[in-house]
Amino acid sequence: MTDRLLNVAQVAVRLGTWEESKERFPRRLIEERRIAFVKVGRYVRIKESVVEAFIEANTVQPGRRRSGLRGVAA
């Protein structure tokens, strides 16, 4: 099975950032080298599996809530 190469607009749609800031967020990830990408000539592509791994790595799991108030002196 081959891994699809997505363009920046497709990555923005997959990350759910297309509506608000278009391609800005994925381009920032690329510029800051926070996501792996492939250069195909002058084009930038991102493997679909890399986008999925990025989403998985940045998913915050629900935790158990601590009882009591934080930062309040007794």
N, CA, C, O and CB atoms as a CASP TS submission, in Angstrom:
PFRMAT TS
TARGET T0000
AUTHOR 0000-0000-0000
METHOD Language model
MODEL 1
PARENT N/A
ATOM      1  N   MET     1       0.844  -1.186   0.000  1.00  0.00           N
ATOM      2  CA  MET     1       0.000   0.000   0.000  1.00  0.00           C
ATOM      3  C   MET     1       0.889   1.249   0.000  1.00  0.00           C
ATOM      4  O   MET     1       1.812   1.361   0.807  1.00  0.00           O
ATOM      5  CB  MET     1      -0.960  -0.002   1.229  1.00  0.00           C
ATOM      6  N   THR     2       0.611   2.162  -0.889  1.00  0.00           N
ATOM      7  CA  THR     2       1.413   3.378  -0.964  1.00  0.00           C
ATOM      8  C   THR     2       0.807   4.468  -0.086  1.00  0.00           C
ATOM      9  O   THR     2      -0.399   4.509   0.153  1.00  0.00           O
ATOM     10  CB  THR     2       1.526   3.864  -2.421  1.00  0.00           C
ATOM     11  N   ASP     3       1.674   5.332   0.376  1.00  0.00           N
ATOM     12  CA  ASP     3       1.274   6.447   1.222  1.00  0.00           C
ATOM     13  C   ASP     3       1.007   7.656   0.325  1.00  0.00           C
ATOM     14  O   ASP     3       1.903   8.109  -0.388  1.00  0.00           O
ATOM     15  CB  ASP     3       2.370   6.767   2.297  1.00  0.00           C
ATOM     16  N   ARG     4      -0.216   8.178   0.357  1.00  0.00           N
ATOM     17  CA  ARG     4      -0.563   9.336  -0.478  1.00  0.00           C
ATOM     18  C   ARG     4       0.236  10.560  -0.061  1.00  0.00           C
ATOM     19  O   ARG     4       0.476  10.780   1.127  1.00  0.00           O
ATOM     20  CB  ARG     4      -2.070   9.637  -0.390  1.00  0.00           C
ATOM     21  N   LEU     5       0.646  11.355  -1.040  1.00  0.00           N
ATOM     22  CA  LEU     5       1.290  12.633  -0.764  1.00  0.00           C
ATOM     23  C   LEU     5       0.229  13.719  -0.867  1.00  0.00           C
ATOM     24  O   LEU     5      -0.455  13.836  -1.884  1.00  0.00           O
ATOM     25  CB  LEU     5       2.480  12.904  -1.750  1.00  0.00           C
ATOM     26  N   LEU     6       0.097  14.508   0.186  1.00  0.00           N
ATOM     27  CA  LEU     6      -0.908  15.569   0.238  1.00  0.00           C
ATOM     28  C   LEU     6      -0.248  16.926   0.029  1.00  0.00           C
ATOM     29  O   LEU     6       0.878  17.154   0.472  1.00  0.00           O
ATOM     30  CB  LEU     6      -1.666  15.540   1.585  1.00  0.00           C
ATOM     31  N   ASN     7      -0.957  17.821  -0.648  1.00  0.00           N
ATOM     32  CA  ASN     7      -0.441  19.182  -0.754  1.00  0.00           C
ATOM     33  C   ASN     7      -0.824  19.955   0.516  1.00  0.00           C
ATOM     34  O   ASN     7      -1.568  19.446   1.355  1.00  0.00           O
ATOM     35  CB  ASN     7      -0.996  19.897  -2.037  1.00  0.00           C
ATOM     36  N   VAL     8      -0.324  21.158   0.648  1.00  0.00           N
ATOM     37  CA  VAL     8      -0.528  21.932   1.868  1.00  0.00           C
ATOM     38  C   VAL     8      -2.010  22.218   2.118  1.00  0.00           C
ATOM     39  O   VAL     8      -2.461  22.177   3.262  1.00  0.00           O
ATOM     40  CB  VAL     8       0.248  23.243   1.791  1.00  0.00           C
ATOM     41  N   ALA     9      -2.757  22.500   1.077  1.00  0.00           N
ATOM     42  CA  ALA     9      -4.195  22.756   1.238  1.00  0.00           C
ATOM     43  C   ALA     9      -4.918  21.521   1.761  1.00  0.00           C
ATOM     44  O   ALA     9      -5.794  21.636   2.619  1.00  0.00           O
ATOM     45  CB  ALA     9      -4.814  23.198  -0.096  1.00  0.00           C
ATOM     46  N   GLN    10      -4.566  20.350   1.260  1.00  0.00           N
ATOM     47  CA  GLN    10      -5.190  19.109   1.734  1.00  0.00           C
ATOM     48  C   GLN    10      -4.846  18.837   3.192  1.00  0.00           C
ATOM     49  O   GLN    10      -5.683  18.346   3.950  1.00  0.00           O
ATOM     50  CB  GLN    10      -4.751  17.927   0.866  1.00  0.00           C
ATOM     51  N   VAL    11      -3.611  19.156   3.588  1.00  0.00           N
ATOM     52  CA  VAL    11      -3.203  18.996   4.987  1.00  0.00           C
ATOM     53  C   VAL    11      -4.001  19.959   5.871  1.00  0.00           C
ATOM     54  O   VAL    11      -4.438  19.586   6.959  1.00  0.00           O
ATOM     55  CB  VAL    11      -1.672  19.246   5.150  1.00  0.00           C
ATOM     56  N   ALA    12      -4.189  21.190   5.404  1.00  0.00           N
ATOM     57  CA  ALA    12      -4.970  22.167   6.164  1.00  0.00           C
ATOM     58  C   ALA    12      -6.396  21.681   6.380  1.00  0.00           C
ATOM     59  O   ALA    12      -6.947  21.837   7.470  1.00  0.00           O
ATOM     60  CB  ALA    12      -4.981  23.517   5.447  1.00  0.00           C
ATOM     61  N   VAL    13      -6.986  21.103   5.368  1.00  0.00           N
ATOM     62  CA  VAL    13      -8.342  20.558   5.482  1.00  0.00           C
ATOM     63  C   VAL    13      -8.350  19.411   6.489  1.00  0.00           C
ATOM     64  O   VAL    13      -9.236  19.338   7.341  1.00  0.00           O
ATOM     65  CB  VAL    13      -8.865  20.072   4.098  1.00  0.00           C
ATOM     66  N   ARG    14      -7.369  18.518   6.396  1.00  0.00           N
ATOM     67  CA  ARG    14      -7.292  17.354   7.303  1.00  0.00           C
ATOM     68  C   ARG    14      -7.109  17.797   8.754  1.00  0.00           C
ATOM     69  O   ARG    14      -7.660  17.176   9.663  1.00  0.00           O
ATOM     70  CB  ARG    14      -6.128  16.421   6.889  1.00  0.00           C
ATOM     71  N   LEU    15      -6.341  18.866   8.979  1.00  0.00           N
ATOM     72  CA  LEU    15      -6.110  19.370  10.333  1.00  0.00           C
ATOM     73  C   LEU    15      -7.256  20.255  10.825  1.00  0.00           C
ATOM     74  O   LEU    15      -7.306  20.624  11.998  1.00  0.00           O
ATOM     75  CB  LEU    15      -4.805  20.149  10.380  1.00  0.00           C
ATOM     76  N   GLY    16      -8.160  20.586   9.931  1.00  0.00           N
ATOM     77  CA  GLY    16      -9.307  21.415  10.315  1.00  0.00           C
ATOM     78  C   GLY    16      -8.975  22.889  10.424  1.00  0.00           C
ATOM     79  O   GLY    16      -9.677  23.632  11.109  1.00  0.00           O
ATOM     80  N   THR    17      -7.913  23.326   9.758  1.00  0.00           N
ATOM     81  CA  THR    17      -7.517  24.739   9.830  1.00  0.00           C
ATOM     82  C   THR    17      -7.825  25.501   8.555  1.00  0.00           C
ATOM     83  O   THR    17      -7.490  26.681   8.451  1.00  0.00           O
ATOM     84  CB  THR    17      -6.043  24.848  10.131  1.00  0.00           C
ATOM     85  N   TRP    18      -8.446  24.866   7.595  1.00  0.00           N
ATOM     86  CA  TRP    18      -8.688  25.502   6.300  1.00  0.00           C
ATOM     87  C   TRP    18      -9.583  26.722   6.422  1.00  0.00           C
ATOM     88  O   TRP    18      -9.286  27.754   5.819  1.00  0.00           O
ATOM     89  CB  TRP    18      -9.307  24.511   5.341  1.00  0.00           C
ATOM     90  N   GLU    19     -10.658  26.641   7.175  1.00  0.00           N
ATOM     91  CA  GLU    19     -11.628  27.737   7.264  1.00  0.00           C
ATOM     92  C   GLU    19     -11.018  29.009   7.849  1.00  0.00           C
ATOM     93  O   GLU    19     -11.175  30.094   7.290  1.00  0.00           O
ATOM     94  CB  GLU    19     -12.816  27.309   8.107  1.00  0.00           C
ATOM     95  N   GLU    20     -10.321  28.869   8.980  1.00  0.00           N
ATOM     96  CA  GLU    20      -9.878  30.059   9.692  1.00  0.00           C
ATOM     97  C   GLU    20      -8.609  30.689   9.139  1.00  0.00           C
ATOM     98  O   GLU    20      -8.549  31.909   8.985  1.00  0.00           O
ATOM     99  CB  GLU    20      -9.666  29.725  11.113  1.00  0.00           C
ATOM    100  N   SER    21      -7.596  29.888   8.836  1.00  0.00           N
ATOM    101  CA  SER    21      -6.333  30.504   8.426  1.00  0.00           C
ATOM    102  C   SER    21      -5.753  29.890   7.156  1.00  0.00           C
ATOM    103  O   SER    21      -4.569  30.047   6.859  1.00  0.00           O
ATOM    104  CB  SER    21      -5.326  30.389   9.540  1.00  0.00           C
ATOM    105  N   LYS    22      -6.592  29.202   6.425  1.00  0.00           N
ATOM    106  CA  LYS    22      -6.211  28.577   5.164  1.00  0.00           C
ATOM    107  C   LYS    22      -4.991  27.696   5.329  1.00  0.00           C
ATOM    108  O   LYS    22      -5.030  26.747   6.112  1.00  0.00           O
ATOM    109  CB  LYS    22      -5.946  29.631   4.109  1.00  0.00           C
ATOM    110  N   GLU    23      -3.906  27.977   4.617  1.00  0.00           N
ATOM    111  CA  GLU    23      -2.731  27.111   4.624  1.00  0.00           C
ATOM    112  C   GLU    23      -1.657  27.587   5.602  1.00  0.00           C
ATOM    113  O   GLU    23      -0.563  27.025   5.642  1.00  0.00           O
ATOM    114  CB  GLU    23      -2.149  27.027   3.232  1.00  0.00           C
ATOM    115  N   ARG    24      -1.953  28.581   6.360  1.00  0.00           N
ATOM    116  CA  ARG    24      -0.940  29.189   7.229  1.00  0.00           C
ATOM    117  C   ARG    24      -0.374  28.220   8.267  1.00  0.00           C
ATOM    118  O   ARG    24       0.842  28.153   8.446  1.00  0.00           O
ATOM    119  CB  ARG    24      -1.530  30.386   7.934  1.00  0.00           C
ATOM    120  N   PHE    25      -1.235  27.471   8.951  1.00  0.00           N
ATOM    121  CA  PHE    25      -0.772  26.570  10.005  1.00  0.00           C
ATOM    122  C   PHE    25       0.138  25.464   9.468  1.00  0.00           C
ATOM    123  O   PHE    25       1.236  25.282   9.995  1.00  0.00           O
ATOM    124  CB  PHE    25      -1.962  25.953  10.714  1.00  0.00           C
ATOM    125  N   PRO    26      -0.281  24.711   8.427  1.00  0.00           N
ATOM    126  CA  PRO    26       0.635  23.679   7.909  1.00  0.00           C
ATOM    127  C   PRO    26       1.942  24.262   7.373  1.00  0.00           C
ATOM    128  O   PRO    26       2.998  23.646   7.515  1.00  0.00           O
ATOM    129  CB  PRO    26      -0.049  22.886   6.808  1.00  0.00           C
ATOM    130  N   ARG    27       1.879  25.429   6.767  1.00  0.00           N
ATOM    131  CA  ARG    27       3.108  26.061   6.275  1.00  0.00           C
ATOM    132  C   ARG    27       4.042  26.423   7.436  1.00  0.00           C
ATOM    133  O   ARG    27       5.262  26.320   7.312  1.00  0.00           O
ATOM    134  CB  ARG    27       2.771  27.323   5.452  1.00  0.00           C
ATOM    135  N   ARG    28       3.466  26.844   8.554  1.00  0.00           N
ATOM    136  CA  ARG    28       4.275  27.144   9.735  1.00  0.00           C
ATOM    137  C   ARG    28       4.909  25.867  10.286  1.00  0.00           C
ATOM    138  O   ARG    28       6.068  25.882  10.701  1.00  0.00           O
ATOM    139  CB  ARG    28       3.416  27.827  10.821  1.00  0.00           C
ATOM    140  N   LEU    29       4.156  24.763  10.292  1.00  0.00           N
ATOM    141  CA  LEU    29       4.712  23.484  10.734  1.00  0.00           C
ATOM    142  C   LEU    29       5.906  23.082   9.873  1.00  0.00           C
ATOM    143  O   LEU    29       6.905  22.574  10.382  1.00  0.00           O
ATOM    144  CB  LEU    29       3.637  22.389  10.691  1.00  0.00           C
ATOM    145  N   ILE    30       5.797  23.311   8.581  1.00  0.00           N
ATOM    146  CA  ILE    30       6.880  22.988   7.649  1.00  0.00           C
ATOM    147  C   ILE    30       8.076  23.902   7.909  1.00  0.00           C
ATOM    148  O   ILE    30       9.207  23.428   8.019  1.00  0.00           O
ATOM    149  CB  ILE    30       6.401  23.124   6.178  1.00  0.00           C
ATOM    150  N   GLU    31       7.833  25.195   8.005  1.00  0.00           N
ATOM    151  CA  GLU    31       8.910  26.171   8.205  1.00  0.00           C
ATOM    152  C   GLU    31       9.674  25.910   9.501  1.00  0.00           C
ATOM    153  O   GLU    31      10.897  26.045   9.544  1.00  0.00           O
ATOM    154  CB  GLU    31       8.341  27.591   8.215  1.00  0.00           C
ATOM    155  N   GLU    32       8.955  25.541  10.549  1.00  0.00           N
ATOM    156  CA  GLU    32       9.576  25.282  11.853  1.00  0.00           C
ATOM    157  C   GLU    32      10.106  23.858  11.961  1.00  0.00           C
ATOM    158  O   GLU    32      10.624  23.466  13.006  1.00  0.00           O
ATOM    159  CB  GLU    32       8.578  25.541  12.971  1.00  0.00           C
ATOM    160  N   ARG    33       9.978  23.080  10.880  1.00  0.00           N
ATOM    161  CA  ARG    33      10.437  21.686  10.839  1.00  0.00           C
ATOM    162  C   ARG    33       9.790  20.834  11.929  1.00  0.00           C
ATOM    163  O   ARG    33      10.434  19.965  12.516  1.00  0.00           O
ATOM    164  CB  ARG    33      11.953  21.631  10.980  1.00  0.00           C
ATOM    165  N   ARG    34       8.511  21.093  12.191  1.00  0.00           N
ATOM    166  CA  ARG    34       7.761  20.333  13.192  1.00  0.00           C
ATOM    167  C   ARG    34       7.021  19.163  12.581  1.00  0.00           C
ATOM    168  O   ARG    34       6.442  18.347  13.299  1.00  0.00           O
ATOM    169  CB  ARG    34       6.782  21.233  13.908  1.00  0.00           C
ATOM    170  N   ILE    35       7.035  19.072  11.242  1.00  0.00           N
ATOM    171  CA  ILE    35       6.392  17.969  10.536  1.00  0.00           C
ATOM    172  C   ILE    35       7.282  17.611   9.344  1.00  0.00           C
ATOM    173  O   ILE    35       7.830  18.485   8.673  1.00  0.00           O
ATOM    174  CB  ILE    35       4.927  18.350  10.073  1.00  0.00           C
ATOM    175  N   ALA    36       7.411  16.313   9.100  1.00  0.00           N
ATOM    176  CA  ALA    36       8.239  15.856   7.976  1.00  0.00           C
ATOM    177  C   ALA    36       7.527  16.167   6.656  1.00  0.00           C
ATOM    178  O   ALA    36       6.304  16.071   6.559  1.00  0.00           O
ATOM    179  CB  ALA    36       8.539  14.327   8.092  1.00  0.00           C
ATOM    180  N   PHE    37       8.309  16.535   5.655  1.00  0.00           N
ATOM    181  CA  PHE    37       7.727  16.839   4.351  1.00  0.00           C
ATOM    182  C   PHE    37       8.660  16.375   3.249  1.00  0.00           C
ATOM    183  O   PHE    37       9.826  16.061   3.491  1.00  0.00           O
ATOM    184  CB  PHE    37       7.439  18.346   4.214  1.00  0.00           C
ATOM    185  N   VAL    38       8.131  16.338   2.039  1.00  0.00           N
ATOM    186  CA  VAL    38       8.867  15.899   0.860  1.00  0.00           C
ATOM    187  C   VAL    38       8.883  17.050  -0.133  1.00  0.00           C
ATOM    188  O   VAL    38       7.854  17.675  -0.389  1.00  0.00           O
ATOM    189  CB  VAL    38       8.231  14.611   0.229  1.00  0.00           C
ATOM    190  N   LYS    39      10.058  17.326  -0.690  1.00  0.00           N
ATOM    191  CA  LYS    39      10.147  18.329  -1.756  1.00  0.00           C
ATOM    192  C   LYS    39      10.125  17.588  -3.085  1.00  0.00           C
ATOM    193  O   LYS    39      10.953  16.712  -3.334  1.00  0.00           O
ATOM    194  CB  LYS    39      11.446  19.216  -1.618  1.00  0.00           C
ATOM    195  N   VAL    40       9.179  17.944  -3.925  1.00  0.00           N
ATOM    196  CA  VAL    40       9.075  17.383  -5.269  1.00  0.00           C
ATOM    197  C   VAL    40       9.253  18.566  -6.209  1.00  0.00           C
ATOM    198  O   VAL    40       8.295  19.261  -6.548  1.00  0.00           O
ATOM    199  CB  VAL    40       7.685  16.621  -5.512  1.00  0.00           C
ATOM    200  N   GLY    41      10.493  18.782  -6.620  1.00  0.00           N
ATOM    201  CA  GLY    41      10.793  19.986  -7.387  1.00  0.00           C
ATOM    202  C   GLY    41      10.562  21.201  -6.503  1.00  0.00           C
ATOM    203  O   GLY    41      11.167  21.317  -5.437  1.00  0.00           O
ATOM    204  N   ARG    42       9.700  22.097  -6.933  1.00  0.00           N
ATOM    205  CA  ARG    42       9.385  23.279  -6.123  1.00  0.00           C
ATOM    206  C   ARG    42       8.167  23.071  -5.228  1.00  0.00           C
ATOM    207  O   ARG    42       7.781  23.966  -4.476  1.00  0.00           O
ATOM    208  CB  ARG    42       9.149  24.474  -7.023  1.00  0.00           C
ATOM    209  N   TYR    43       7.572  21.900  -5.312  1.00  0.00           N
ATOM    210  CA  TYR    43       6.368  21.613  -4.549  1.00  0.00           C
ATOM    211  C   TYR    43       6.694  20.942  -3.219  1.00  0.00           C
ATOM    212  O   TYR    43       7.657  20.183  -3.109  1.00  0.00           O
ATOM    213  CB  TYR    43       5.432  20.735  -5.360  1.00  0.00           C
ATOM    214  N   VAL    44       5.881  21.235  -2.223  1.00  0.00           N
ATOM    215  CA  VAL    44       6.010  20.610  -0.912  1.00  0.00           C
ATOM    216  C   VAL    44       4.835  19.662  -0.738  1.00  0.00           C
ATOM    217  O   VAL    44       3.684  20.038  -0.959  1.00  0.00           O
ATOM    218  CB  VAL    44       6.057  21.677   0.238  1.00  0.00           C
ATOM    219  N   ARG    45       5.129  18.440  -0.343  1.00  0.00           N
ATOM    220  CA  ARG    45       4.098  17.441  -0.097  1.00  0.00           C
ATOM    221  C   ARG    45       4.345  16.801   1.250  1.00  0.00           C
ATOM    222  O   ARG    45       5.483  16.720   1.713  1.00  0.00           O
ATOM    223  CB  ARG    45       4.071  16.374  -1.214  1.00  0.00           C
ATOM    224  N   ILE    46       3.273  16.345   1.878  1.00  0.00           N
ATOM    225  CA  ILE    46       3.366  15.698   3.182  1.00  0.00           C
ATOM    226  C   ILE    46       2.655  14.358   3.078  1.00  0.00           C
ATOM    227  O   ILE    46       1.530  14.262   2.586  1.00  0.00           O
ATOM    228  CB  ILE    46       2.745  16.591   4.318  1.00  0.00           C
ATOM    229  N   LYS    47       3.343  13.324   3.557  1.00  0.00           N
ATOM    230  CA  LYS    47       2.746  11.993   3.509  1.00  0.00           C
ATOM    231  C   LYS    47       1.534  11.950   4.432  1.00  0.00           C
ATOM    232  O   LYS    47       1.537  12.527   5.519  1.00  0.00           O
ATOM    233  CB  LYS    47       3.780  10.906   3.909  1.00  0.00           C
ATOM    234  N   GLU    48       0.510  11.259   3.978  1.00  0.00           N
ATOM    235  CA  GLU    48      -0.718  11.132   4.757  1.00  0.00           C
ATOM    236  C   GLU    48      -0.430  10.499   6.124  1.00  0.00           C
ATOM    237  O   GLU    48      -1.012  10.903   7.131  1.00  0.00           O
ATOM    238  CB  GLU    48      -1.757  10.292   3.986  1.00  0.00           C
ATOM    239  N   SER    49       0.454   9.523   6.155  1.00  0.00           N
ATOM    240  CA  SER    49       0.789   8.868   7.430  1.00  0.00           C
ATOM    241  C   SER    49       1.481   9.834   8.392  1.00  0.00           C
ATOM    242  O   SER    49       1.331   9.704   9.607  1.00  0.00           O
ATOM    243  CB  SER    49       1.691   7.648   7.180  1.00  0.00           C
ATOM    244  N   VAL    50       2.229  10.790   7.870  1.00  0.00           N
ATOM    245  CA  VAL    50       2.892  11.790   8.715  1.00  0.00           C
ATOM    246  C   VAL    50       1.848  12.705   9.355  1.00  0.00           C
ATOM    247  O   VAL    50       1.966  13.062  10.528  1.00  0.00           O
ATOM    248  CB  VAL    50       3.911  12.625   7.886  1.00  0.00           C
ATOM    249  N   VAL    51       0.838  13.077   8.591  1.00  0.00           N
ATOM    250  CA  VAL    51      -0.243  13.918   9.135  1.00  0.00           C
ATOM    251  C   VAL    51      -0.983  13.159  10.233  1.00  0.00           C
ATOM    252  O   VAL    51      -1.282  13.720  11.287  1.00  0.00           O
ATOM    253  CB  VAL    51      -1.236  14.349   8.009  1.00  0.00           C
ATOM    254  N   GLU    52      -1.275  11.890   9.985  1.00  0.00           N
ATOM    255  CA  GLU    52      -1.961  11.075  10.991  1.00  0.00           C
ATOM    256  C   GLU    52      -1.107  10.934  12.251  1.00  0.00           C
ATOM    257  O   GLU    52      -1.623  11.024  13.365  1.00  0.00           O
ATOM    258  CB  GLU    52      -2.298   9.683  10.419  1.00  0.00           C
ATOM    259  N   ALA    53       0.196  10.715  12.078  1.00  0.00           N
ATOM    260  CA  ALA    53       1.099  10.596  13.228  1.00  0.00           C
ATOM    261  C   ALA    53       1.173  11.905  14.006  1.00  0.00           C
ATOM    262  O   ALA    53       1.236  11.896  15.235  1.00  0.00           O
ATOM    263  CB  ALA    53       2.503  10.180  12.767  1.00  0.00           C
ATOM    264  N   PHE    54       1.167  13.040  13.289  1.00  0.00           N
ATOM    265  CA  PHE    54       1.190  14.352  13.937  1.00  0.00           C
ATOM    266  C   PHE    54      -0.068  14.541  14.782  1.00  0.00           C
ATOM    267  O   PHE    54       0.004  15.010  15.918  1.00  0.00           O
ATOM    268  CB  PHE    54       1.308  15.482  12.884  1.00  0.00           C
ATOM    269  N   ILE    55      -1.210  14.177  14.225  1.00  0.00           N
ATOM    270  CA  ILE    55      -2.478  14.294  14.957  1.00  0.00           C
ATOM    271  C   ILE    55      -2.440  13.406  16.199  1.00  0.00           C
ATOM    272  O   ILE    55      -2.812  13.839  17.290  1.00  0.00           O
ATOM    273  CB  ILE    55      -3.682  13.905  14.047  1.00  0.00           C
ATOM    274  N   GLU    56      -1.991  12.165  16.028  1.00  0.00           N
ATOM    275  CA  GLU    56      -1.928  11.221  17.148  1.00  0.00           C
ATOM    276  C   GLU    56      -0.980  11.720  18.246  1.00  0.00           C
ATOM    277  O   GLU    56      -1.302  11.638  19.431  1.00  0.00           O
ATOM    278  CB  GLU    56      -1.475   9.837  16.651  1.00  0.00           C
ATOM    279  N   ALA    57       0.181  12.233  17.852  1.00  0.00           N
ATOM    280  CA  ALA    57       1.179  12.700  18.819  1.00  0.00           C
ATOM    281  C   ALA    57       0.707  13.932  19.584  1.00  0.00           C
ATOM    282  O   ALA    57       1.163  14.181  20.700  1.00  0.00           O
ATOM    283  CB  ALA    57       2.488  13.011  18.108  1.00  0.00           C
ATOM    284  N   ASN    58      -0.195  14.697  19.000  1.00  0.00           N
ATOM    285  CA  ASN    58      -0.653  15.929  19.634  1.00  0.00           C
ATOM    286  C   ASN    58      -2.056  15.816  20.218  1.00  0.00           C
ATOM    287  O   ASN    58      -2.669  16.818  20.585  1.00  0.00           O
ATOM    288  CB  ASN    58      -0.616  17.052  18.642  1.00  0.00           C
ATOM    289  N   THR    59      -2.555  14.588  20.301  1.00  0.00           N
ATOM    290  CA  THR    59      -3.863  14.355  20.897  1.00  0.00           C
ATOM    291  C   THR    59      -3.711  14.256  22.407  1.00  0.00           C
ATOM    292  O   THR    59      -2.924  13.456  22.911  1.00  0.00           O
ATOM    293  CB  THR    59      -4.516  13.072  20.323  1.00  0.00           C
ATOM    294  N   VAL    60      -4.462  15.067  23.115  1.00  0.00           N
ATOM    295  CA  VAL    60      -4.419  15.070  24.573  1.00  0.00           C
ATOM    296  C   VAL    60      -5.504  14.136  25.088  1.00  0.00           C
ATOM    297  O   VAL    60      -6.687  14.310  24.796  1.00  0.00           O
ATOM    298  CB  VAL    60      -4.602  16.512  25.144  1.00  0.00           C
ATOM    299  N   GLN    61      -5.083  13.155  25.851  1.00  0.00           N
ATOM    300  CA  GLN    61      -6.019  12.188  26.417  1.00  0.00           C
ATOM    301  C   GLN    61      -6.658  12.773  27.683  1.00  0.00           C
ATOM    302  O   GLN    61      -6.009  13.509  28.426  1.00  0.00           O
ATOM    303  CB  GLN    61      -5.300  10.843  26.733  1.00  0.00           C
ATOM    304  N   PRO    62      -7.913  12.446  27.918  1.00  0.00           N
ATOM    305  CA  PRO    62      -8.558  12.946  29.132  1.00  0.00           C
ATOM    306  C   PRO    62      -7.883  12.338  30.360  1.00  0.00           C
ATOM    307  O   PRO    62      -7.500  11.168  30.366  1.00  0.00           O
ATOM    308  CB  PRO    62     -10.076  12.620  29.125  1.00  0.00           C
ATOM    309  N   GLY    63      -7.751  13.156  31.388  1.00  0.00           N
ATOM    310  CA  GLY    63      -7.127  12.682  32.613  1.00  0.00           C
ATOM    311  C   GLY    63      -8.102  12.758  33.764  1.00  0.00           C
ATOM    312  O   GLY    63      -9.192  13.317  33.650  1.00  0.00           O
ATOM    313  N   ARG    64      -7.691  12.192  34.854  1.00  0.00           N
ATOM    314  CA  ARG    64      -8.520  12.224  36.045  1.00  0.00           C
ATOM    315  C   ARG    64      -8.393  13.588  36.697  1.00  0.00           C
ATOM    316  O   ARG    64      -7.287  14.097  36.873  1.00  0.00           O
ATOM    317  CB  ARG    64      -8.124  11.103  37.031  1.00  0.00           C
ATOM    318  N   ARG    65      -9.476  14.156  37.040  1.00  0.00           N
ATOM    319  CA  ARG    65      -9.487  15.486  37.637  1.00  0.00           C
ATOM    320  C   ARG    65      -9.105  15.392  39.111  1.00  0.00           C
ATOM    321  O   ARG    65      -9.605  14.535  39.839  1.00  0.00           O
ATOM    322  CB  ARG    65     -10.874  16.150  37.474  1.00  0.00           C
ATOM    323  N   ARG    66      -8.225  16.271  39.534  1.00  0.00           N
ATOM    324  CA  ARG    66      -7.804  16.290  40.928  1.00  0.00           C
ATOM    325  C   ARG    66      -8.860  16.981  41.772  1.00  0.00           C
ATOM    326  O   ARG    66      -9.498  17.936  41.328  1.00  0.00           O
ATOM    327  CB  ARG    66      -6.443  16.991  41.082  1.00  0.00           C
ATOM    328  N   SER    67      -9.036  16.504  42.970  1.00  0.00           N
ATOM    329  CA  SER    67     -10.010  17.145  43.859  1.00  0.00           C
ATOM    330  C   SER    67      -9.326  18.293  44.603  1.00  0.00           C
ATOM    331  O   SER    67      -8.106  18.302  44.766  1.00  0.00           O
ATOM    332  CB  SER    67     -10.616  16.112  44.869  1.00  0.00           C
ATOM    333  N   GLY    68     -10.107  19.231  45.037  1.00  0.00           N
ATOM    334  CA  GLY    68      -9.567  20.382  45.752  1.00  0.00           C
ATOM    335  C   GLY    68      -9.260  21.536  44.821  1.00  0.00           C
ATOM    336  O   GLY    68      -9.307  21.392  43.599  1.00  0.00           O
ATOM    337  N   LEU    69      -8.951  22.661  45.394  1.00  0.00           N
ATOM    338  CA  LEU    69      -8.639  23.862  44.620  1.00  0.00           C
ATOM    339  C   LEU    69      -7.134  24.037  44.525  1.00  0.00           C
ATOM    340  O   LEU    69      -6.410  23.851  45.503  1.00  0.00           O
ATOM    341  CB  LEU    69      -9.289  25.111  45.252  1.00  0.00           C
ATOM    342  N   ARG    70      -6.683  24.390  43.358  1.00  0.00           N
ATOM    343  CA  ARG    70      -5.253  24.629  43.181  1.00  0.00           C
ATOM    344  C   ARG    70      -4.954  26.095  43.448  1.00  0.00           C
ATOM    345  O   ARG    70      -5.735  26.984  43.109  1.00  0.00           O
ATOM    346  CB  ARG    70      -4.791  24.225  41.756  1.00  0.00           C
ATOM    347  N   GLY    71      -3.810  26.320  44.059  1.00  0.00           N
ATOM    348  CA  GLY    71      -3.325  27.684  44.237  1.00  0.00           C
ATOM    349  C   GLY    71      -4.057  28.484  45.305  1.00  0.00           C
ATOM    350  O   GLY    71      -3.853  29.693  45.412  1.00  0.00           O
ATOM    351  N   VAL    72      -4.884  27.852  46.079  1.00  0.00           N
ATOM    352  CA  VAL    72      -5.609  28.578  47.133  1.00  0.00           C
ATOM    353  C   VAL    72      -4.982  28.197  48.464  1.00  0.00           C
ATOM    354  O   VAL    72      -4.930  27.024  48.834  1.00  0.00           O
ATOM    355  CB  VAL    72      -7.155  28.249  47.117  1.00  0.00           C
ATOM    356  N   ALA    73      -4.508  29.215  49.175  1.00  0.00           N
ATOM    357  CA  ALA    73      -3.899  28.979  50.485  1.00  0.00           C
ATOM    358  C   ALA    73      -4.993  28.703  51.510  1.00  0.00           C
ATOM    359  O   ALA    73      -6.042  29.348  51.512  1.00  0.00           O
ATOM    360  CB  ALA    73      -3.031  30.192  50.924  1.00  0.00           C
ATOM    361  N   ALA    74      -4.728  27.737  52.376  1.00  0.00           N
ATOM    362  CA  ALA    74      -5.713  27.364  53.383  1.00  0.00           C
ATOM    363  C   ALA    74      -5.569  28.206  54.638  1.00  0.00           C
ATOM    364  O   ALA    74      -6.324  28.023  55.593  1.00  0.00           O
ATOM    365  CB  ALA    74      -5.583  25.893  53.728  1.00  0.00           C
TER
END
